[in-house]
Amino acid sequence: MAVPTVDISPGGVGFVSPLNLPLDLACEIRFRAPIIGQHVEMFVARGQVAYSVLSGPEGGFIIGLQFTDIAVSALALIREYVSQSAWPA
C-alpha cells in the first residue's frame, strides 16, 4: 500500500497509515530516494514499528519505523537529503 511519508532520517522513517500497526511489528518497505532530481532505483528496507499514534489532522496513524536492515547506498542518500534539508543554525 502506498502511504505518505512525514519524516525520514538515517535511523528510520515516519509515515501515515490507515492501519494501526502494532508495536515491534517487523515490516518491509520500498521507497525511492528522497533526493530531488536524481534518478535512482527503488530501495527496500526492513524495520520495526517503534510507535503508532492516531492523528486526526493527518487522517490516520503516524507510524514511526526504525530501520533494522537498509542498504548502505540508501543510507548515504538519506544522509545527503537530511543535510540539505537541515534548518540553518
C-alpha positions, 0 to 999 in steps of 0.5 A: 500500500502506498502511504505518505511519508512525514519524516525520514532520517538515517535511523528510520522513517515516519509515515501515515497509515490507515492501519494501526500497526502494532508495536515491534511489528517487523515490516518491509518497505520500498521507497525511492530516494528522497533526493530531488532530481536524481534518478535512482532505483527503488530501495527496500528496507526492513524495520520495526514499528517503534510507535503508532499514534492516531492523528486526526489532522493527518487522517490516520496513524503516524507510524514511526519505523526504525530501520533494522536492515537498509542498504548502505547506498540508501543510507548515504542518500538519506544522509545527503537529503537530511543535510540539505534539508537541515534548518540553518543554525 
